[in-house]
Amino acid sequence: MGSLSEADSFISHKFTHIVIGGGTAGLVVASRLSEDPTITVGILEAGPAAFDEPRINVPGRLGETLFTEYDWQFESVPQSGLHDRKIPFNRGKVLGGSSALNFMMWHRGNKEDYDSWERLGNHGWGWPFFKKSERFQIPDKAYQDRHNIHFESDSHGTDGPLHTIYSTEYGASQKHWHATLEKLGVESNPNHQSGSNVGCFTALTGVDPKTQQRCYSAPAYYLPVSHRDNLVLLTEARVRSVVLEKETEGGECIATGVRFVHRNQEYTVPVRGEIIISAGSLQSPQILELSGIGNPDVLKAAGIEVNVANPNVGENLQDHMMTAMVYELDPSIVTPETLRSDSGLAAAADEQYRTSKTGPRTAVGYSAAYLPFAHYTTKEELSRLAAMLPPTDPATTRRRDQILSERLSSPKQNGQIEFLFEVSNYSPYFTSQPGKKYGTMMQMLQYPFSVGNVHIPPSPSPESRATNSDDNPVINPQFCAGAGGQVDWMVMAAAQRFGHKICSTSPLADIIVKRVFPPLPSDNEDPSTEDFASWVRDITVGDWHPVGTCAMGGDEGIKGGVVDDRLRVYGVKGLRVCDASIMPLQIAAHLQATVYAIGEKGAEMVKEDWRKEINGA
């Protein structure tokens, strides 16, 4: 792999572009830029390359890399809205970023989700911009009928780098999902990738159909083009800051290079064209702040000189919030815990996977339901929740807050809660008993009113050094805090009752023994009025889908965001951000398909502007 480079060799190249972060979006950007022979692009990635790591590659081993050397293992500050608990924020510290750690679900949000970005003044960001990244494998008709597979071929890409398939193996619950939801008035959505994911559907996964290995940005975007002389990668390189210079006293800053550390030695690599930060929603704002771009109060406390004052950097943090109810299952069902506790079964599963690419090690298929609040709450309850929000006046309320309020109260509601049942114990707050089998009803809030922030910490030693990238960011999502957070909390508490109703309805109920977490109420309590309010505060976590911390400012410009709609950082020439942090509003979907699309769109913008520059336009 000739383009893997040591630091001295890396800085000897004459780069036109540097990508900071070889993650989901970053490798898309770097790969696409290297298609232009007039561009020489360098990638700086803090983690290692792990192309042969089975815990990443084998689909049925998903989750085994969390809290390992491939995970930054961040956590939030104590959350006042969640009984002062700290919440884990797992992020990928490996080439491929979080696409190497995620649970591989591939689908899109609603058309209105993306159109709302355009409503804020971010031109060209409405629906659709997805197909370029995708290589969809169409299943045969018998398979479609057997697994309740529905799709619209025209909505998918077929020649992109990222393989998407319907799983070859599913857990025991999947075959019961559609029939169960249908009994509860939830229809299957035959076109869930085409602009509305409301209803019930079986989701795609990011898996290579030939190898049956996880398909993520490193093997999909980087590896096939790693031989290119104009594409240079340095792993295990932690960026300190972007080098900024000013054209004139008091003038606009220009990004001219990147400072980084590799094997305990500091380097500076110059760049002729542009620097693209793709470090994710927690670390892209960190790098901006370490470079002197951000809230002056935050920067001064960290000992960082202010280059561009922008208090929006690191603000607007939004994440899906998740609860997990655990159920004991029929003892005959095979779960991931079964393989972890029985070495003989695990060895047999490994051998089946090695020889035929089948069996439980390939079982990553998901069926989900995205439902509006109106499906399980009354009009009166919806009105009461809407009344708890601050009043919106078009003359004074920010358009972003108006859109959030509309999502709650509009007659045309999108999927505001995701319901997903999987045969495994996914709760960090429930300990499995040996010999028992478990399944988890996960419920994820899609359009949170809770909005937080992430910033660099104050200097740990003001006399000796400023804050640097070795100091973890201070993450405060403010889950269930404030007036909007109260609405989130009440909505999630109400959703638990419908989640339990799903698990109490056959045929899914036929494989369930009983609910074990939270424990069932007494026999004389009406399950339709069960109070989950305190339990939700006790166990809610993030769904590892943070967005918005370097948001596009749209019509408000630097007053409302960090980058413009071409992803250029306000106040700096030659610097962009391209990852989930630029999303001004959260979407109702797992993020990876959208982040790949952001990478594709951002790369094309950079190439367009580069061609104009070298052609003198």
C-alpha positions as CSV (number, residue, x, y, z in Angstrom):
1,M,0.0,0.0,0.0
2,G,2.4,2.6,-1.3
3,S,0.5,5.7,-0.2
4,L,0.7,4.8,3.5
5,S,3.4,7.3,4.6
6,E,5.5,8.2,7.5
7,A,5.5,11.8,8.7
8,D,8.8,13.0,7.1
9,S,7.7,11.6,3.8
10,F,4.2,13.0,4.2
11,I,5.3,16.6,4.7
12,S,7.7,16.4,1.8
13,H,4.7,16.4,-0.7
14,K,3.5,19.6,-2.2
15,F,-0.2,19.3,-1.3
16,T,-2.9,21.3,-2.9
17,H,-5.4,20.0,-0.4
18,I,-5.3,18.5,3.1
19,V,-8.2,16.5,4.6
20,I,-8.2,16.4,8.4
21,G,-9.9,13.2,9.5
22,G,-10.0,9.9,7.5
23,G,-13.5,9.0,8.6
24,T,-16.8,8.6,6.9
25,A,-17.0,11.9,5.0
26,G,-13.2,12.6,5.0
27,L,-12.3,9.6,2.8
28,V,-15.1,10.4,0.4
29,V,-13.7,13.9,0.0
30,A,-10.1,12.7,-0.4
31,S,-10.9,9.9,-2.8
32,R,-13.0,12.2,-5.1
33,L,-10.4,15.0,-5.0
34,S,-7.7,12.6,-6.1
35,E,-9.7,11.9,-9.3
36,D,-8.3,15.2,-10.5
37,P,-4.6,14.8,-11.5
38,T,-4.0,18.5,-10.8
39,I,-4.8,17.9,-7.1
40,T,-2.5,16.3,-4.6
41,V,-4.4,15.5,-1.4
42,G,-3.1,14.5,2.0
43,I,-5.2,12.7,4.7
44,L,-4.3,13.1,8.4
45,E,-6.1,10.4,10.5
46,A,-5.6,10.1,14.3
47,G,-6.4,6.4,14.4
48,P,-4.7,3.4,12.8
49,A,-5.7,1.5,9.6
50,A,-7.4,-1.8,10.5
51,F,-8.3,-3.4,7.2
52,D,-7.9,-7.0,8.6
53,E,-9.6,-6.5,12.0
54,P,-12.4,-9.1,12.3
55,R,-14.2,-7.2,15.0
56,I,-14.8,-4.5,12.4
57,N,-15.2,-6.6,9.3
58,V,-17.4,-9.5,10.4
59,P,-21.0,-8.1,10.4
60,G,-22.2,-10.4,13.2
61,R,-19.5,-9.0,15.5
62,L,-20.9,-5.5,15.4
63,G,-20.5,-3.6,18.7
64,E,-17.3,-5.4,19.7
65,T,-15.2,-2.4,18.9
66,L,-17.0,0.0,21.2
67,F,-14.9,1.0,24.2
68,T,-11.7,-0.4,22.6
69,E,-8.6,1.1,21.0
70,Y,-10.7,2.0,17.9
71,D,-13.1,4.2,19.9
72,W,-12.3,7.7,21.3
73,Q,-14.5,6.7,24.3
74,F,-15.7,10.3,24.9
75,E,-18.4,11.0,27.5
76,S,-20.6,14.0,28.3
77,V,-20.6,16.1,31.4
78,P,-23.3,15.2,34.0
79,Q,-26.7,15.8,32.4
80,S,-29.1,17.6,34.7
81,G,-32.1,16.4,32.7
82,L,-31.0,12.8,33.2
83,H,-30.4,12.6,36.9
84,D,-26.9,13.9,36.5
85,R,-25.6,10.9,34.6
86,K,-22.6,11.1,32.2
87,I,-23.5,9.8,28.8
88,P,-21.1,7.8,26.6
89,F,-20.2,9.3,23.1
90,N,-18.5,6.5,21.1
91,R,-16.7,7.8,18.0
92,G,-14.4,5.9,15.6
93,K,-10.7,6.3,16.2
94,V,-9.6,4.3,13.1
95,L,-9.3,4.8,9.4
96,G,-12.9,4.9,8.3
97,G,-14.0,6.7,11.5
98,S,-17.4,5.8,12.9
99,S,-18.4,4.0,9.7
100,A,-16.1,1.2,11.0
101,L,-17.9,1.1,14.3
102,N,-21.6,1.7,13.5
103,F,-24.3,-0.9,13.3
104,M,-24.4,-0.7,9.5
105,M,-28.0,0.5,9.0
106,W,-28.4,2.3,5.7
107,H,-31.4,4.5,5.0
108,R,-32.4,8.1,4.4
109,G,-34.5,10.7,6.2
110,N,-37.6,12.3,4.9
111,K,-37.7,14.7,2.0
112,E,-38.8,17.5,4.4
113,D,-35.7,16.9,6.6
114,Y,-33.3,18.0,3.8
115,D,-35.7,20.6,2.3
116,S,-35.7,22.3,5.8
117,W,-32.0,22.9,5.4
118,E,-32.7,24.7,2.1
119,R,-35.5,26.6,3.8
120,L,-32.9,28.1,6.1
121,G,-31.1,29.5,3.1
122,N,-28.7,26.7,2.3
123,H,-29.1,26.6,-1.4
124,G,-28.8,23.2,-3.2
125,W,-29.2,21.1,0.0
126,G,-32.7,20.0,-0.5
127,W,-33.7,16.4,-1.5
128,P,-32.2,14.5,-3.2
129,F,-28.4,14.1,-3.2
130,F,-27.8,10.4,-2.3
131,K,-27.3,8.1,-5.2
132,K,-23.7,8.8,-6.1
133,S,-22.2,6.9,-3.1
134,E,-24.4,3.8,-3.3
135,R,-24.0,0.4,-5.1
136,F,-27.3,-1.3,-4.4
137,Q,-27.6,-5.1,-4.7
138,I,-31.1,-6.0,-5.9
139,P,-32.4,-9.2,-4.2
140,D,-34.3,-11.8,-6.1
141,K,-38.1,-12.0,-5.9
142,A,-38.2,-15.0,-3.6
143,Y,-36.0,-13.3,-1.1
144,Q,-38.1,-10.1,-1.2
145,D,-41.2,-12.1,-0.4
146,R,-39.6,-14.1,2.3
147,H,-38.3,-11.1,4.3
148,N,-40.9,-8.4,3.5
149,I,-38.4,-6.5,1.3
150,H,-39.8,-3.4,-0.5
151,F,-37.8,-0.9,-2.5
152,E,-38.0,1.4,-5.5
153,S,-35.1,0.7,-7.8
154,D,-34.9,4.2,-9.2
155,S,-34.3,5.6,-5.8
156,H,-30.9,3.8,-5.4
157,G,-27.5,4.2,-6.9
158,T,-26.0,1.1,-8.5
159,D,-22.4,2.1,-9.4
160,G,-21.1,3.9,-6.3
161,P,-18.3,2.7,-4.0
162,L,-20.5,1.8,-1.0
163,H,-22.2,-1.6,-1.2
164,T,-25.7,-1.8,0.3
165,I,-27.7,-5.0,0.6
166,Y,-30.6,-6.6,2.4
167,S,-29.0,-9.0,4.9
168,T,-28.6,-12.7,4.1
169,E,-29.5,-13.6,7.7
170,Y,-31.9,-12.0,10.2
171,G,-32.5,-12.4,13.9
172,A,-35.6,-14.3,15.1
173,S,-37.6,-11.1,15.6
174,Q,-37.4,-9.8,12.1
175,K,-39.8,-12.3,10.5
176,H,-42.5,-11.2,13.0
177,W,-42.0,-7.5,12.8
178,H,-44.2,-6.5,9.8
179,A,-47.2,-8.7,10.9
180,T,-47.0,-7.4,14.4
181,L,-46.9,-3.7,13.4
182,E,-49.7,-4.3,10.9
183,K,-52.0,-5.5,13.7
184,L,-51.3,-2.1,15.4
185,G,-52.3,-0.1,12.4
186,V,-48.8,0.5,11.1
187,E,-48.5,-0.2,7.4
188,S,-45.3,-1.4,5.6
189,N,-43.7,1.4,3.6
190,P,-42.8,0.1,0.1
191,N,-40.8,3.2,-0.8
192,H,-39.0,4.1,2.4
193,Q,-35.9,5.4,0.6
194,S,-37.8,7.7,-1.7
195,G,-38.6,10.7,0.6
196,S,-40.8,9.3,3.4
197,N,-39.7,6.6,5.9
198,V,-42.9,6.7,7.9
199,G,-44.2,3.3,8.6
200,C,-42.6,-0.1,8.8
201,F,-39.7,-1.3,6.7
202,T,-36.8,-3.7,6.4
203,A,-33.6,-1.6,6.2
204,L,-30.5,-2.0,4.0
205,T,-27.1,-2.6,5.6
206,G,-23.6,-1.6,4.5
207,V,-22.2,-5.0,3.6
208,D,-20.2,-6.2,0.6
209,P,-22.4,-9.0,-1.0
210,K,-19.3,-11.0,-2.2
211,T,-17.2,-11.0,0.9
212,Q,-20.0,-10.5,3.4
213,Q,-17.8,-8.0,5.2
214,R,-18.7,-4.6,6.5
215,C,-18.5,-2.0,3.8
216,Y,-17.3,1.2,5.2
217,S,-15.4,4.2,3.9
218,A,-11.8,2.8,4.2
219,P,-12.2,-0.3,2.0
220,A,-14.8,1.4,-0.2
221,Y,-13.4,4.8,-0.9
222,Y,-9.7,4.7,0.1
223,L,-8.4,1.2,-0.6
224,P,-9.3,1.0,-4.3
225,V,-7.5,4.2,-5.1
226,S,-4.7,4.0,-2.5
227,H,-2.2,3.5,-5.3
228,R,-2.7,7.0,-6.7
229,D,0.5,9.1,-6.4
230,N,-1.6,12.2,-5.7
231,L,-3.3,10.6,-2.6
232,V,-1.2,10.4,0.5
233,L,-2.3,9.0,3.9
234,L,-0.7,9.4,7.3
235,T,-2.4,7.5,10.1
236,E,-1.9,7.9,13.9
237,A,-1.4,11.6,13.3
238,R,-3.3,13.9,15.7
239,V,-4.0,17.4,14.4
240,R,-3.1,20.3,16.7
241,S,-4.5,23.2,14.6
242,V,-4.9,24.8,11.3
243,V,-2.2,27.4,10.5
244,L,-3.8,30.7,9.8
245,E,-2.2,33.8,8.4
246,K,-3.7,37.3,7.7
247,E,-3.4,38.9,4.3
248,T,-3.4,42.4,5.9
249,E,-3.6,43.7,9.4
250,G,-7.2,43.2,10.5
251,G,-8.0,41.4,7.3
252,E,-9.5,38.0,6.6
253,C,-7.5,34.9,7.6
254,I,-6.0,32.4,5.1
255,A,-5.5,28.7,5.9
256,T,-2.0,27.8,4.9
257,G,-1.1,24.6,6.7
258,V,-1.8,22.1,9.4
259,R,0.1,21.4,12.6
260,F,0.0,17.8,13.8
261,V,1.7,15.3,16.1
262,H,3.0,11.9,14.9
263,R,4.9,9.6,17.3
264,N,5.4,12.4,19.8
265,Q,7.0,14.7,17.3
266,E,5.3,17.9,16.0
267,Y,5.2,18.8,12.3
268,T,3.7,21.4,10.1
269,V,2.6,20.6,6.6
270,P,1.9,23.5,4.2
271,V,-1.0,23.5,1.7
272,R,-1.4,25.5,-1.5
273,G,-5.2,25.2,-2.0
274,E,-7.7,24.2,0.7
275,I,-8.0,22.4,4.0
276,I,-11.1,20.4,4.6
277,I,-11.9,19.4,8.2
278,S,-13.8,16.2,8.4
279,A,-13.3,15.2,12.0
280,G,-17.0,14.7,13.0
281,S,-19.4,16.7,15.1
282,L,-17.3,16.5,18.2
283,Q,-13.9,17.1,16.9
284,S,-14.4,19.4,13.9
285,P,-15.4,22.3,16.2
286,Q,-12.5,21.2,18.5
287,I,-10.0,21.8,15.7
288,L,-11.6,25.1,14.7
289,E,-11.4,26.3,18.3
290,L,-7.8,25.1,18.7
291,S,-7.1,27.2,15.5
292,G,-8.5,30.3,17.1
293,I,-12.0,30.2,15.5
294,G,-14.8,30.3,17.9
295,N,-16.3,32.0,20.9
296,P,-13.7,34.4,22.3
297,D,-14.6,33.5,25.9
298,V,-14.0,29.8,25.2
299,L,-10.7,30.5,23.4
300,K,-9.3,32.9,26.0
301,A,-10.0,30.4,28.8
302,A,-8.1,27.8,26.8
303,G,-5.2,30.2,26.2
304,I,-5.9,30.3,22.4
305,E,-5.5,33.5,20.4
306,V,-8.7,34.7,18.8
307,N,-8.4,34.7,15.0
308,V,-12.1,34.7,14.1
309,A,-14.8,35.4,16.6
310,N,-17.8,33.1,16.0
311,P,-19.8,32.0,19.1
312,N,-21.7,29.5,16.9
313,V,-18.7,27.1,16.8
314,G,-19.5,24.0,18.9
315,E,-23.1,25.1,19.5
316,N,-26.3,23.6,18.1
317,L,-25.3,20.0,19.2
318,Q,-28.3,17.7,18.4
319,D,-28.3,13.9,18.9
320,H,-31.0,11.3,18.8
321,M,-31.9,10.0,22.2
322,M,-32.5,6.3,22.9
323,T,-34.2,4.2,25.5
324,A,-33.9,0.4,25.7
325,M,-36.5,-1.9,27.2
326,V,-35.3,-5.5,27.7
327,Y,-37.3,-8.7,27.3
328,E,-36.5,-12.3,28.1
329,L,-36.9,-14.5,25.0
330,D,-37.7,-18.1,24.3
331,P,-34.5,-20.1,25.3
332,S,-34.3,-21.7,21.9
333,I,-33.4,-18.4,20.2
334,V,-29.8,-17.8,19.2
335,T,-28.5,-14.3,20.1
336,P,-25.1,-12.6,19.9
337,E,-24.7,-13.3,23.7
338,T,-25.1,-17.0,22.9
339,L,-22.0,-17.0,20.8
340,R,-20.0,-14.9,23.3
341,S,-20.8,-17.3,26.1
342,D,-20.5,-20.6,24.2
343,S,-17.1,-21.1,22.6
344,G,-18.2,-24.2,20.7
345,L,-21.1,-22.4,19.0
346,A,-18.9,-19.4,18.3
347,A,-16.2,-21.6,16.7
348,A,-18.9,-23.3,14.5
349,A,-20.3,-19.9,13.5
350,D,-16.8,-18.6,12.6
351,E,-16.2,-21.7,10.5
352,Q,-19.5,-21.4,8.7
353,Y,-18.7,-17.7,8.0
354,R,-15.2,-18.6,6.8
355,T,-16.3,-21.3,4.5
356,S,-19.6,-20.2,3.1
357,K,-20.2,-16.6,4.3
358,T,-23.5,-17.5,5.9
359,G,-24.8,-18.1,9.4
360,P,-25.1,-16.0,12.5
361,R,-22.0,-14.0,11.8
362,T,-23.8,-12.4,8.9
363,A,-27.0,-11.6,10.8
364,V,-27.2,-7.8,10.8
365,G,-30.6,-7.2,9.2
366,Y,-32.9,-4.7,10.8
367,S,-36.6,-4.0,10.6
368,A,-37.8,-0.7,12.0
369,A,-40.8,1.5,12.3
370,Y,-40.7,5.3,12.1
371,L,-43.9,6.7,13.6
372,P,-45.4,10.2,14.2
373,F,-46.4,11.1,17.8
374,A,-50.0,11.1,16.5
375,H,-50.0,7.4,16.1
376,Y,-49.7,6.7,19.8
377,T,-50.8,10.0,21.5
378,T,-54.1,12.0,21.5
379,K,-54.6,15.4,19.8
380,E,-55.1,16.8,23.3
381,E,-51.7,15.5,24.4
382,L,-50.0,16.9,21.3
383,S,-51.6,20.3,21.8
384,R,-50.4,20.3,25.5
385,L,-46.8,19.4,24.4
386,A,-46.8,22.2,21.7
387,A,-48.1,24.7,24.3
388,M,-45.0,23.9,26.5
389,L,-42.7,25.3,23.8
390,P,-41.8,29.0,23.6
391,P,-44.2,30.8,21.3
392,T,-43.0,31.3,17.7
393,D,-43.4,34.7,16.0
394,P,-42.2,34.8,12.4
395,A,-40.9,38.3,13.0
396,T,-38.7,37.4,16.0
397,T,-38.3,33.6,16.1
398,R,-35.4,32.0,14.3
399,R,-36.5,29.9,11.4
400,R,-34.8,26.8,12.8
401,D,-37.0,27.0,15.9
402,Q,-40.1,27.5,13.8
403,I,-39.3,24.3,11.8
404,L,-38.8,22.3,15.0
405,S,-42.2,23.5,16.3
406,E,-43.8,22.7,13.0
407,R,-42.5,19.1,13.1
408,L,-44.3,18.6,16.4
409,S,-47.6,20.2,15.6
410,S,-48.0,19.9,11.8
411,P,-50.9,17.6,10.6
412,K,-48.4,16.0,8.2
413,Q,-46.0,14.4,10.8
414,N,-42.9,12.5,9.9
415,G,-41.4,9.6,11.8
416,Q,-40.6,11.3,15.1
417,I,-39.8,8.1,17.0
418,E,-38.0,5.1,15.7
419,F,-39.0,1.7,17.1
420,L,-36.6,-1.2,16.6
421,F,-36.5,-4.6,18.2
422,E,-33.3,-6.8,18.2
423,V,-32.4,-10.1,19.7
424,S,-29.7,-9.0,22.1
425,N,-29.4,-7.1,25.3
426,Y,-28.5,-3.6,24.2
427,S,-29.1,-1.8,27.5
428,P,-26.0,-0.6,29.5
429,Y,-28.2,-0.6,32.6
430,F,-29.4,-4.2,32.6
431,T,-27.1,-7.1,33.4
432,S,-27.9,-10.3,31.5
433,Q,-28.4,-13.5,33.6
434,P,-26.3,-16.5,32.5
435,G,-28.4,-18.9,30.4
436,K,-31.1,-16.4,29.6
437,K,-31.8,-15.0,26.2
438,Y,-32.8,-11.4,25.7
439,G,-34.2,-8.9,23.1
440,T,-34.3,-5.2,23.3
441,M,-37.0,-2.7,22.2
442,M,-35.1,0.4,21.3
443,Q,-36.9,3.7,20.9
444,M,-35.1,6.7,19.4
445,L,-36.3,10.3,19.4
446,Q,-35.6,11.7,16.0
447,Y,-36.3,15.5,16.2
448,P,-35.0,16.6,19.6
449,F,-35.7,20.0,21.1
450,S,-32.8,19.4,23.4
451,V,-29.8,21.4,22.0
452,G,-26.4,21.4,23.5
453,N,-22.8,22.2,22.8
454,V,-19.2,20.9,22.6
455,H,-16.1,23.0,23.3
456,I,-12.5,22.7,24.1
457,P,-11.8,22.8,27.9
458,P,-10.0,25.7,29.7
459,S,-6.3,25.3,29.8
460,P,-5.3,22.6,32.4
461,S,-2.3,24.7,33.3
462,P,-2.5,28.3,32.2
463,E,1.0,29.1,33.3
464,S,2.6,26.4,31.2
465,R,0.5,25.6,28.2
466,A,-2.7,26.2,26.3
467,T,-5.4,23.6,25.7
468,N,-4.4,21.2,22.9
469,S,-5.9,18.2,21.1
470,D,-4.8,15.8,23.8
471,D,-7.5,17.4,26.0
472,N,-10.8,15.8,25.4
473,P,-13.7,18.1,24.3
474,V,-16.3,19.1,26.9
475,I,-19.5,17.6,25.6
476,N,-22.9,18.8,26.9
477,P,-25.9,17.7,24.8
478,Q,-28.3,19.0,27.5
479,F,-30.5,16.0,27.1
480,C,-34.1,16.6,28.4
481,A,-33.1,20.0,29.9
482,G,-34.9,23.3,29.5
483,A,-38.4,23.8,28.1
484,G,-37.7,21.9,24.9
485,G,-36.0,19.1,26.8
486,Q,-39.1,18.7,28.9
487,V,-41.1,18.1,25.7
488,D,-38.5,15.5,24.6
489,W,-38.7,13.7,28.0
490,M,-42.5,13.6,27.9
491,V,-42.6,12.4,24.3
492,M,-40.2,9.6,25.1
493,A,-42.1,8.5,28.2
494,A,-45.3,8.2,26.2
495,A,-43.4,6.3,23.5
496,Q,-42.5,3.5,25.9
497,R,-46.1,2.5,26.3
498,F,-46.4,1.9,22.6
499,G,-43.1,0.1,22.5
500,H,-44.4,-2.3,25.2
501,K,-47.6,-2.7,23.2
502,I,-45.6,-3.8,20.2
503,C,-43.9,-6.5,22.3
504,S,-47.2,-7.6,23.8
505,T,-48.7,-8.2,20.3
506,S,-48.4,-11.5,18.5
507,P,-46.6,-12.8,16.5
508,L,-43.6,-10.9,18.1
509,A,-45.0,-11.7,21.5
510,D,-44.9,-15.4,20.8
511,I,-41.1,-15.4,21.1
512,I,-41.1,-13.2,24.3
513,V,-41.3,-14.7,27.8
514,K,-41.7,-11.4,29.7
515,R,-40.4,-7.9,30.1
516,V,-37.5,-7.7,32.6
517,F,-36.3,-4.1,32.3
518,P,-38.0,-2.1,33.5
519,P,-39.8,-4.7,35.6
520,L,-43.4,-5.2,34.9
521,P,-45.9,-3.3,37.1
522,S,-48.3,-5.1,39.4
523,D,-51.1,-7.2,37.8
524,N,-53.8,-4.7,38.6
525,E,-52.1,-1.8,36.9
526,D,-53.4,-0.7,33.5
527,P,-50.4,-1.0,31.0
528,S,-51.9,1.8,28.9
529,T,-51.2,4.2,31.7
530,E,-47.9,2.9,33.0
531,D,-45.7,5.7,34.1
532,F,-42.2,5.6,32.5
533,A,-41.2,9.2,33.3
534,S,-38.6,8.6,36.0
535,W,-37.2,5.5,34.2
536,V,-36.6,7.5,31.0
537,R,-34.5,10.0,32.9
538,D,-32.6,7.1,34.5
539,I,-31.6,5.2,31.4
540,T,-31.8,7.5,28.3
541,V,-28.6,7.6,26.3
542,G,-27.5,9.2,23.0
543,D,-27.8,7.2,19.8
544,W,-24.3,8.3,18.6
545,H,-25.8,10.5,15.8
546,P,-24.4,14.0,16.8
547,V,-24.9,16.7,14.3
548,G,-25.0,20.5,13.9
549,T,-21.9,21.9,15.7
550,C,-20.4,23.6,12.6
551,A,-23.8,24.2,11.0
552,M,-24.5,25.9,7.7
553,G,-25.6,29.4,8.5
554,G,-27.9,29.9,5.5
555,D,-29.5,33.3,5.2
556,E,-28.2,34.3,8.7
557,G,-24.6,33.8,7.7
558,I,-22.1,34.0,10.5
559,K,-24.8,35.2,12.8
560,G,-26.5,31.7,12.6
561,G,-23.7,29.3,11.7
562,V,-20.1,28.3,11.1
563,V,-20.0,27.5,7.4
564,D,-21.8,28.8,4.3
565,D,-23.8,26.5,1.9
566,R,-20.5,25.7,0.1
567,L,-19.1,24.5,3.5
568,R,-16.6,27.4,3.6
569,V,-15.7,28.5,7.2
570,Y,-16.9,32.1,7.7
571,G,-14.0,34.5,8.0
572,V,-11.3,32.2,6.6
573,K,-10.1,31.6,3.1
574,G,-9.2,28.1,2.1
575,L,-10.9,26.3,5.0
576,R,-14.0,24.1,4.9
577,V,-15.8,21.6,7.1
578,C,-17.4,18.6,5.5
579,D,-19.1,16.0,7.8
580,A,-22.3,15.7,9.9
581,S,-21.4,18.8,11.9
582,I,-22.6,21.0,9.0
583,M,-26.2,19.8,9.3
584,P,-28.3,22.7,10.7
585,L,-31.1,20.4,11.8
586,Q,-31.3,16.7,12.8
587,I,-32.9,14.2,10.4
588,A,-35.2,11.2,11.1
589,A,-32.7,8.5,10.1
590,H,-29.5,6.7,11.0
591,L,-26.8,9.1,9.7
592,Q,-24.3,7.2,7.5
593,A,-26.1,7.4,4.2
594,T,-26.5,11.2,4.7
595,V,-22.9,11.7,5.8
596,Y,-21.6,9.9,2.7
597,A,-23.8,12.1,0.6
598,I,-22.5,15.2,2.3
599,G,-19.0,14.0,1.5
600,E,-19.8,13.5,-2.1
601,K,-21.5,16.9,-2.4
602,G,-18.7,18.7,-0.5
603,A,-16.0,17.1,-2.7
604,E,-17.7,18.3,-5.8
605,M,-17.8,21.8,-4.5
606,V,-14.1,21.8,-3.7
607,K,-13.3,20.4,-7.2
608,E,-15.5,23.0,-8.8
609,D,-13.8,25.9,-7.0
610,W,-10.3,24.4,-7.7
611,R,-11.0,24.2,-11.4
612,K,-12.1,27.9,-11.4
613,E,-8.9,28.8,-9.5
614,I,-6.5,27.0,-11.8
615,N,-8.3,28.3,-14.9
616,G,-8.2,31.8,-13.7
617,A,-12.0,32.2,-13.5
